[in-house]
Amino acid sequence: MPIESLVPAYTLPAENRRVILKNRPAGIPQPTDFALDESAVPQPADLELLVRNIYLSVDPAQRGWAVGGANYIPAAPLGGPMAALAVGVIVKSRHQDFREGSFVYGWFGWQDYAVVGPEKVLTRIGIPRVKLSAYAGILGINGITAYLALQMFGRLTQHETVLVTTAAGAVGSTVGQLVRSAGCRAIGLTGSDDKVARCTGRFGYDAAYNYRTADIAAVLADIGAIDVFFDSIGGDVLDLALRQMNVGGRIIQCGTASIASWTPPPLGLRNEREVLTRRLSWHGFVIFDHTGKFDEAVRSLEAKIIAGDLVYDEDIEIGMDEAASAIERIYRGENQGKKLMFIG
Amino acid sequence: MPIESLVPAYTLPAENRRVILKNRPAGIPQPTDFALDESAVPQPADLELLVRNIYLSVDPAQRGWAVGGANYIPAAPLGGPMAALAVGVIVKSRHQDFREGSFVYGWFGWQDYAVVGPEKVLTRIGIPRVKLSAYAGILGINGITAYLALQMFGRLTQHETVLVTTAAGAVGSTVGQLVRSAGCRAIGLTGSDDKVARCTGRFGYDAAYNYRTADIAAVLADIGAIDVFFDSIGGDVLDLALRQMNVGGRIIQCGTASIASWTPPPLGLRNEREVLTRRLSWHGFVIFDHTGKFDEAVRSLEAKIIAGDLVYDEDIEIGMDEAASAIERIYRGENQGKKLMFIG
């Protein structure tokens, strides 16, 4: 059956537009680090798939993939499409396990088409049970990070206090709701008054604070001892939060977004005495270590969405024309929900 | 039965000599922070014990107990005997669970006699199976720390590499031997060439280095990725070691001895990116959280000592005349093995 009849809604462009990584940035990637190009649509070899991307994901973690150096995945290659996650549809399959017309989520890069082996597929969506875009956000690495990191390292018991940075973001907005549904208190830190309102009004937070305007030291002293710190930013806020942790507290380190550059390594307060005297357990969490648990997480989160127990916001722009500034823009906190580029 | 017939070897002094904590030090306690005094032997009330101390323990952790502030036990009170662990014999018991003439290890302070409730007893030695002094060191918090911290947070599998600071010390010398017996590679850092020789010749270390003379950055780059870092010193060595950890590595923070004062908190390299990208688990370990496991640990370590599979060194001085400088001296690394004062 020709692919057009399987996915009639999708135009299949004749060329492959790509957002090329030109330079290896020192910190947050800038527009000058990227270039747009166009080339022929690649063709899959035996055991490969041709994926037509529909939603391209924009993630803070792309900073690290672009910068390279010691990190958890190999650096995004220069001269190729920027390493990125995407939701797409299989338009040609030369692998018996993958059906044409089936939706997938994985490492497909910032481009119209990707030729990939099956190892690049993170989730086989098949037929979407909720909106397709959700599979690139709350049902992608963002929501799955919230779900698995809490499950593996949060070890929540009722009535505990959980502090969350980037609380209105794609990960944090899910964390808040999962924390509340576990019978715990969620406290959010986020970057605007509007986001504060969404945290408490929409994402399950008992309280939230704007770290651009609030006195975070005073806020943290006020909220009482923190049992779990779900942190994606590091830096001064981390140093302050460590000094308010409860004995036996858990810190889940999911990112270090507040630090603009790690070269040279910046200085901060020494934290080993806090780890010791408060008997903290401080865990680094990288979602790609846990791909074997993605299906379970997606099924669980899908069920909550369908039941109306889990909401999410998206900030979708059309096309990839503005991709070169997209990472920089999410570091400035301009997005209102999970940032995606719709190119289908 | 009169106590003299039960423990004929021990002279029972008529007065209680005490090493009083006079001032709250900012960092490592100095001789001027203590005073010796003498007072009447106290008498136990109902449900209390009178313990005649035999071995007084000198521990790096006493620094924190003297300094006070946020810590894991209440600050040692000013004007009272310095908070300390000791091995003693019960000379009067007004508690039915404790027999006179029985040996005990616990929070008895730097003094000849302690009147304590049963909650101050950490280990009921009863009749010693090995030398009595061992129960204040390798069978006290030092050896038990090595045993339980490795068991709870080391999660060793064969052929892993374990880096240990203060490797020739009362904790580290036990860690090395336990690591080797688990089929893993133990690398020690210690403060003199003589201690290096004892680490490799006596305490199971595959290699050891003098951190006063070796280029630790080069050493760490050389030994390969570290799976477990058993750290009692913190500071620059910690920062270096974190940058050589294997993915999934574990850090056991048992002390921060290299930092002379925490007021104000000193600066160091920011470490959250290492925690994240290397997926570390960094645990604070305070032995007093695990008193429920002491008996199991003591039985296991006793068996190894009796079998000749576990050795230890002691550095015992007679009397408590030099107690005022004892903590400072162990921070200078002058002791050759577990530091005790014999006053029996």
Interface residues (C-beta under 8 A of the other chain):
Chain A: G64 A70 N71 Y72 D231 G234 G235 L238 V247 Q253 C254 G255 T256 I259 W262 P265 P266 L267 G268 L269 R270 N271 E272 R273 E274 V275 L276 T277 R278 R279 L280 S281 W282 H283 G284 F285 V286 D289
Chain B: G64 A70 N71 Y72 D231 G234 G235 L238 V247 Q253 C254 G255 T256 I259 W262 P265 P266 L267 G268 L269 R270 N271 E272 R273 E274 V275 L276 T277 R278 R279 L280 S281 W282 H283 G284 F285 V286 D289
